[in-house]
Amino acid sequence: MGRNNIVGAWGETVAAQYLQKKKYKILACGYRCRYGEIDLIVSNREYLVFVEVKLRKNDKFADAREFVDYRKQNRIRTTAELYLSQNPTELQPRFDVIEIYAPQGFETKNPRIFHLESAFE
């Protein structure tokens, strides 16, 4: 596993812990299919949430959410459709982005976390 994969996995773990504190149930981490990958799939009483986690050292170049462009959104949507076809639910689907800013990478003690609910449709 390369350094980027390790740091990415750390970011997804931080996001999962954050969501669990917010009373979300973790259903899947790193869900993959031929269409793409969804970092986290979580649920609460009302929503089934497909979460894209973006980890950056800082926001000097651009906000992390700006890296979830239209192409990336389409891949996430298509992957979510396949997940839903295999895992029917009464919950309302939603697409969120979690931005994590960690200046020291996975050695950051208190990363800044921003949860953007309904980041795209």
N, C-alpha and C positions, 0 to 999 in steps of 0.2 A: 504494500500500500504506500503510495507516494505521499509526500508532505501535504500537498493540496487536498488529497482525500482524507488525511488524518484531521486537518484543520476543518474541512467541510463537515466531517462526522462530528467533530466537537461542536461546531455551530448548530447542527441539527439537534444534538443532545441538549445544549443550552436552551434552544427554542422549545423542545419537548418538555423540559423541566418547567419553563416559564408557563407553558400552556396547562400543564398539570396543576400548577398553583392556581390557575384561573378556572379550575374545575372542568377542564376538557379531558376526555378519555382518548388515549393514544390508540389508534386502530392499526396503523402501519407506518413504518419508517423506511424510506428509500424504496417505495413501491415502483417497480419497473415493469415495462412491457415493451413491445416492439415500437410503440409510438413515442415513448419518452419515459420520464421519471417524475415522480412527485415526492418531494422531500418528506413531508409528513401528512398523514390523513388522520384527522381527529374529529371528535364529535362532542356535542353538548346536548342539552334537552331539545334544542330547536334545529341545529345545523349539523350537517356533515361538511367538514371544512377541509379543503385541499390547500396545503400550505407550502409556499415557496420560501425557503430560507436564504437570505442573502447576507453573507458575512464580509465585512470590510474592515480595514484598519482605521479608516476615517472617511469623511464625506467631502474631502477637499476637491476631488475630481467630479463626483456626482453622488447624489443619494443612491443608496443601494437599490431602492425600488426601481430606479431608472434602468437597471439592468434586466428587468423583467419586461422585455419588449414584446411587440405584437406577435412575433414568431414564437417566442417562448410561451406566451399566453395561449396561443393556439395548440402547441404541443401539450401543455398542461390540460387544456380543455378536452382534447381528444383522449388523453390518458385517463382523465377522470370519467369520461363516458364509458370507457371499457371497464373501469373499476365498478361503476354503478351497474353495468349490465351483469357483472359477476356477483355483485353484493347489493341487491335491491334494498331500498330503505324508504321510510316515510319522511325522513329528515330532509330539510331544504338544503341543497348544495350551495356552497359558498367558496370563493377563492380569496385567500388572504396572503399577504406577504409579511414576513417577519424580517426586519432589518436588525442585524447585530453589528455593533461597532466595537471592535476589540483591538486597540492600538498595539498590544503586545501579543497578538494572536491568541493561541489557546492558553497562554500564560497570563492573560488579562484576568484580574481578580473580579472586577465588577463591570462586565461589558454593558454598554447601553443597548437597550432593546426597545424597538418600536414595532408595535403590532398594528398593521393596516388591515382592518376588516373590510371585506368586499372590495378588495383592491382592483379587481376587474370582474367583468361579467362572463 
